[in-house]
Amino acid sequence: MAKELKDALLTLPNDHPLQIAVRTYSLALSLSLGPAILSLVASPKARSKGLPHSLKAILQRELHVTGFPFAITVALGGGSALRALWKRAERRKREGSPEGDEDADPGHLTRLLEHLKPWHKSFICNALASLLAITLLQSRRRSAQTRKAHIPWTVPIAQTRKTELGRMSASLDLTLLVLVRAFDALTQRLVFNRAGDETKQARKRRHSITTKLDALAFWASSARIMWCFFYKPERLPGSYVKWITSLANVDEQIIVALRAIRTGRWSYLYSSTPSPNPVALLSQRLGYPAKWGDPKILPAYGGYAASAIWKELGVRGRGSLGGIPCELVHGSVAGGSCTANFTVRGLHAFLEALVLYLPVHVLPILLRKPRKLLSFPAILDTLLGILRSASFLSGFVSSFWAAVCITRTLLVARLFPYISHDFYDGPFGCVLAGCLACGSSIWIESGRRRGEMALYVLPRAIRACLPDRWLRSGSKSVYAVERIVFTASLATLLTSAVHQPETLRGLSRWTLGFILQGPNALRWRRKSVNTSSANEKAASSINGVRPASDKPQ
């Protein structure tokens, strides 16, 4: 029975709704179950209730009709099924209508449907299926396990304490991801008029503009994310905050002090500090006197008075500058040397990035073209790609710290010593300078990677800009707006994948191409290029003209 079902499924065309549903559910289930099971195996806390019980809870959550695999299958497979039924109804109507009825006056709705273009019909079908999918995903929002549900390609949003605000929608991350991908597809089509038959010159111009816009989007997004990391961490996922903390190697007590300076609880000018004083505790932990972190003693401004205070405290290298000593800001990394600080941090980030980017560059080759790893030029190209990506992340970290040190120590504070360090160490001083500087390292990455990086961080930056209280209010307006955005965005994305696949980029193009057209769709571009080249040669030979590529050298 199973063999007959398998054979019947294989006889169906790749774009059949059943084939699409099977591929969608299989891929979604693997992406959903895989990380959840790995997290269960790796985390002792997750196994505290017993491995069988925890595994059963994961399976019940992911295999439920409100789980991500089933809901996303409803969206993709349901849209395709509705479109197939619509086509069948149109075909039956044409075949069943008598010749004498051609002059009959059809109804208003019939005339409207007849004037719809194919992509209009696809959009309507995809929108109906997407609306049902988001309704299923949102229906679990009242569950106590809502935010523990894993949705692939998204990072779950951290929850505040239950006593503060309500829970956020479980599907908000997915909605923002789909919104960004749909907006990118519309931009590629409407702004750049991207089409499969564009000329080489038009393609080169589009790539030039696109990479600049991608770099701008990444720069703005990373600036917002890094600023929220320091001052609004509740707007970022807890895992995201931990990863940035580990990579940047920022001392937690320095972050506490920065937040206290922003709220005015820690001030050089007013000699105020919370209890306990985080900077004094950090100073003692690093082996320095507690007075080095006391705002009642530290100079608020630069000048001769600051030099006298540093001499009395025994701080070397600070000169006539005010503010917290560099030894405390740098932590245990590089002492009082600013140059050593951002250099060592950059090298540390580079080594961590090598481990991070190795599978990112190697796994796609192993899955698609494993023989490339037997070729020395291909291996060299892969290694250069890994080094380039690691240099990008290293530049991200080192440029942040370089901007911080330039602002509060090396240059700006020396030029303007009469400005208080409540400003230099505040939210619009050295931290803002670092947030604005770090994203410029995206230019180290290749043009294609810039686009993927921008599309990855943009949903998180959008979330960080939305009103947090409104999102956590549990208001019906939140879920209504999300349903509209998700429905329109996913319908746009799926319609583009069917009618204009050249407008999709990166992950969305690969994933939707595989789901909607099967594994062979992954090679459609190479085949189309070969076909167009062959057609060009054939046409040239018919006209008696030898193609440029075949001319003798």
N, C-alpha and C positions, 0 to 999 in steps of 0.2 A: 504494500500500500504506500509506504513512504517512498519507495523507488519510483512508483508510478506518478506520485505527486511531484517528485523532483523532476522527472522527465517532462511532465506537463508544464511545469514552471519554466524549464529551459527552452521549451519550444516557443514560448511567448516572446514577442519583440522586446528589446531593451527598454523602450519607452512606454511599455504597457503599465497601467496603474498598479497591477499586482506586483510586477517586478520592482517598481519604484518604492512601493510600500515595504517590500521585503528588504531591499537595500537600506532604506531609511531606518527601519526598526533595528536591523542588525548593527549598523554603524552607531546609531544613537545609544543602543543598549551597551555596546562595548565601551563607548566613551563615557557612559554614565556609571556602569558597574565597575570598570577597571580601576579608576582612582578611588572609588569608595572601598573596594576590597583591599587595595594596597594600603590605604589609610588605616583600615581595621587591623591588618597584619602588623603594620609598623608601629601602631600606637598602643601602648599598654593600657592607657586610659579608656580607649575605645573598646578594649577587650575585657574591661572590668566586670561587665555583666555576664561574661561568658561568651565564648566564640560562637557557639550555635545560636544563641539568642540574638547576638548582634548581627550575625549573617542573615538570620531570618528576617530581622527588621529591615535590613538593606534590601533584600529581595522583595519584600512586601511593598516597600516604598517605590522601588524602581519599576516593578512589574505592574503596579496599579494603573488604572486608567488615567489618574491625575499625574502620573509620573512623566518625566521628560521624554522617554522613548516613545510612549504611546501618543502623547500630545503632538510631538513633532512629526510623527508618522501620519497623524490625522491631517496636519497642515499640508505636507508634501504629497502624500498619497491621495488624500481626499481632494485636493485641488486638481490633481491629474485625473482622478476618476470623474469629477464633475465635468471637466472639459471633454473627456471622452464621451460621456452621456450626452452632452450638448451637441457634439458632432454627430452622434448617432441619430439624435432627434431631428437634426437638420437634414441629414441624408434621407431618413425615412419620409420626411415631409416632401422633399423634392421628388422622391421616387413614387410617392402615393398621390401626388397632386395631378388631377386630370389636365390634359392640354387645354380644355375649354375654360379652365378656371384662372388662366393667366391674367385676364382683365378684371377679375374680381377685386373688390376693394378690401384690402387686408385691414385689420384693426390697427389702432395707434401703437400699441405695444409691439405688434408684429413688425410694423414698419421700422420702429426704433431698433429692434433686435437685428433686423436685416442690414441696417446701416452701421452696425458695430464692426470694427476691424478685428482681426484675429487676436491682437494683443489686448484689446478691450475685453474680449470674452475670457481670455486667460486671467486677466487681472480680477475680473468679477468672481470667477471660480476660486482662484487662490485666496481672495479676500474672505469669502464665505468660510473656506476651510481654516484659514488662519484665525478667524474670529472664534471658531469652535475650539481651536487649539489653545488659545490664550485663556478662554473661559475654563478649560480643564485645568490649566496650570494654576490659575488664580483660585480655584475652588479649594485648594488645600491651605490657603493662607491662615485659617483659624486653627490649624493643627499646632500642637506644641512643638512639633518637629519641623516646622515650616522652613526655617533658615538653615536647617541641617541638610536639606535636600540638595543634592549635587546636580548642577546643570553644566554640561561640558562647555569649554571655551570661555567660561566666565569665572570670576573670582567672587565667592559669596560675600555680600556686604556685612560688615560687622554690626552686631546689634548692641544697642545701649542697654542699660539695666531696665528691667521691666517697670520699675517705679518711675522712670523718666519719661519715656515715650513709648508708643506702640511699636508693633512689628512692621517691617517693610514688606512689600510684595516680594514673593519668592522668585518671581520672573522678571524683576526690574533689570537685573544685569543682562539677561538675554534680550530684553526689549531694547536696551541701549546699544548692544552689540549689533542687532539686526538693523536698527536705525542708522548707525554709522555706515554699515556696509551698503544699505540701500541708497543713502545719500551719496556715497562714493560712486555707485553705479549711475545714478542720475547725473552727477557731475561729469563723469566720463562721456556720457551721451550728449547732454545738453550744452555743456560748456566747450568741450573739445571735439564734439561731433564725431566721437570715436566709432568707427565701423570696420568691418572685416576687410573692406576693399580700399582702405586709406593708403595714400601714396607714402613712399619712403620719407619724403621731405616733411609731410604732415605728421607722420609717426615720430620723427626726430624732434619736431617742434613740440608735439604733445608731451613727449617724454621729458623734455627740458623744463616745461612749465609744471608738469605733474610732480617731478622730483623736488622742485622748489616749494610747491604748495605742501607736499608731504613733510618736508623739513620744517616748514613754518608751523604746521599742525602739531608735529611732535614737540617742537620747541615750546609752543604755548601750553600744550597739555602737560608736559613734564614740569614746567614752571608751576602750574597750578597744583599738580600732585605733590611736588616737593614742599610747597608752601603749606599745604594741608597736612603733610607728614609732620611738620614741626608744630603747627598751631591748631589744626582741626583733624586730628587722627581718627576721630569717630566717623569721618566721612570716607575713610579708606578701610579696606578689609584688614583684619588683624594679621593675617598671613602676609599681606602686602607690606604692612608696617614693619613686621619682623624681618622680612627679607631686605628692605631698604636699610634698616638699622644694622643688620649684619654686614651688608655690603659697604656702607659708608663708615661703619665702625664708630658711630656717634655714642658718646657716653650718655646714659639715660638722665643723669643728674644735670647735665648741660641743657638737655631738652626741657627738663622741668624748669630750669632757671630762665630759659628763653620765653617760655609761656608765662612765667611770673612777671618778667619784664614787660611783656605785651599787655598784661592786665594791670600793671602798675604796682603789684605786690612786692616786686623787687626793683629798687630804684637807686641809682647813684645820687640823683639830685635830692631826694627826700629821705635818703638813708633808711629805706624800708626794706624789710625782708620777711618772707614767710618763716614759720617755725615748724620744723627745723630748716635751717638755711642750706639749700641744696649745694651751693657753690662751696661753702665752708666744709661740708661733709666730703665733697669731691676732693678738695684740697688736702684734707687729712688722709683720705684713702690713698692719694698719690704720694704721700710722704712730705707734704709741704705744710707750713703753718696754717691754721684755720683763719688767721687774719687776712690771708691772700684772697679770701672769698667774702670778706665783710664789706658791704657797700658803705658802711659808716666811715671806713678808712680808705677805701679805694678812690682814686681821683676820678671825678666825673668828666673833667676836661684835660686837654693836654697843656703843656707849658712847663715853666720852671717849677711850679708847685708840685706837679706830677713827678718830676725828676727827684725832688727831695723825698717824696713819699716812697718811691721805689727804693731809694738808697736806704731809707729807714727800715723798710720791709725786707731788704736783701734780695730784691728781684733784679735780675740782670737782663739786659737786652731790650727792656721796654722803653728806655730812653725817656723822652718828654711826652709820651703818650698816656692817655687815661685808659680806663676800662679794666676788665679782668685780665690777669696775666696770661700770656700765650701758653704757658706750661699747663694751665688748667683747661683752656679751650682745646688744645691738641690732645689732652688726655695722656695716655701712656704710650702714644705712638712715636713722637719725635721730640719731646721736650719743648724747648722754646724756639726752635728753628721752624719758621713758616715754610721755607723751601723744602726742608726734609719732610715736613708734615704732609703736604699734598703730593710729594713724590712717592713716599712710602705707601700712602693710601691708594695711589694710582696703581702701584705695583701689586698691592694686595688684591685690588679689584680685578686686575688683569689675570692673576692666577685663578681666582674664583670663576672668572668669566670663561676661561679655557675649559673648565669642567662643565660649565653650563652650556656652552655653544658646541661642544664636540658632538653630542647626539643630535643637535639641531641641524647640523650640516651633513652628518654622516648617514643618519637614518633614512632621509628621503632617497639617497643614492642606493642604500641597501634594499629598499622597498621597490624602487623602479628600475634601476640599472646597476645591479651589483657588479657587473663585469667592469665598470668604470674604475673600480678600486684596484684592478689589475694593471691599469695604465699609469705610468709615472706622471705624465702631464696632468691627468685627472686628479691623482693624489696630491700633486703640488698645488693645483688650483683649489682643492678642498682645504688644504692646510692654510693657504693664503686667506681663504674666506673665514676660517676659524680665527686666525690671528687678527684679521680686520675687525670682526665682530667683538673680539675680546678687547681690542684697542678702543673701540667705541665705548664700551662700558667703563673701561679704565679712564678714558678721557672724560666721561660723564662725572665720575667721582672726583677726579683730580681737579677738574675745572671748577666744580662747586667749591672745594676747599680753597683753591687759589683765589677765587673771587672773594671769599670770606676774609682771607688774610690780607688781600690787597685793600679791601674796604676798611677794616678796623685796625690794621697795623702797618702795612708796607707803603701805602700811598695816600689814600683819601683822608684818613684821620690825621696824617702828617700835614697835608695841605690845608685842612680846615680844623685846627685844634680847638677852636672856640665852639664847636658843635658838641653837645653832650653825648656821652656814650650810651645814654638812654636811647638815643636815636641810632647810633652805630650798631649797638647790640640788640636793637628792637626789631619789630617785624618788617620795617621798611628800610633797614640798614644792610648789614652784611648778609643776613639770611636771604633777603630779597635779591641781592646781587648774585648770590650763589645760585638761587632758583632760576634766575634769568640767564645765567652763564652756562649751566650744565647741559641744557638741551642742545646747544650748538655743536656738541660732539656727534650729532647724528650725521653730519657731513662726512664723517669717516666711513660710514657704512655705504654700501653700494646703493644705486638708485632703487632697485627692486626691493631691497631690504628696508629702505627708508619708508616705502609705502606700507609694508606690513607692520613696521614698528608704529607708524602713525595711527593705523587702523586699530592697533592693539590698545594703545594708551588713551585714545580719544574717548571711548565710552566711559572710562574711569574719570577722566577730567570733566566730562559732562555731568556725571553723577556728583562730583565734588562741587559743582556750581549750582545744583538744584537746591531749593529750600529744604533743609533737613527736617524741620518741624512739620512741614506739610507732607513730606514723604512718609513720615512715621506716624501721622495723625490717624491713619486707618480710615480716612474719609472716602466716601464713595467716589468723589471726584478724582482721587488718585488712581483708582482702579479703572475708572471710565476713560481717563486720558491715556492710561497705559494700553488699554484695549485698542483704542483708536490708533495710537502710534504703532503698536505691534502689528496690527492687522494691515495697515497701509504699507508699513516698511517691508514685512515679509512678502506681501503680495507683489510689491514692486520688485523685490529681489528675485522671486521665483519667476515672474514674468520676464524679467531681463535675462534670466538663465535660459529660458526657452527661446525667446525671440531675438535677443541681442546678447549672446554670451560673451562677445568681445568687450562689453562694458564692465565685466567683472574682473577682479584682480585677486591674485594670491589665493588665500585659503578658501574664500567663498567661491571662486571660479573652479578650483579643484574639487571641492566637496560637492557642489551642486552639479557639476559636470558628471561626476561619478554616479550620483544618485539618480539624476534624471535621464542619463543616456547610457549608463553602464561603464564598465572598465575601459572599453575602446574609446570613449570620449576623451580620455586623458591624452590621447595622441592625435586629436582632431586638428590641432594647429599645425603639427608637423606634416600631416597628410595634406592639409589644405595648401601649405606652402609648396610641397612637392608637386601637387596637382597643378597649381597655378604656374609653376616653373615649366612643367611639361607642356601645358597648353600654350605658353608663350613660345617655346621652341617649335611646337608643331605649327603654330600660326606663322612663325617666321619662315619655316622651311616651305610652307605652301606658297608664300609670297616671294620665294626665291631670295630671302634675306637670311644670312647666318646670324644667329643670336650672338650678343656680345660675349657671352661666356664661352662660346665655341670658337671664337676667332683665334687664329694662330698668333702666338706671341712673337 
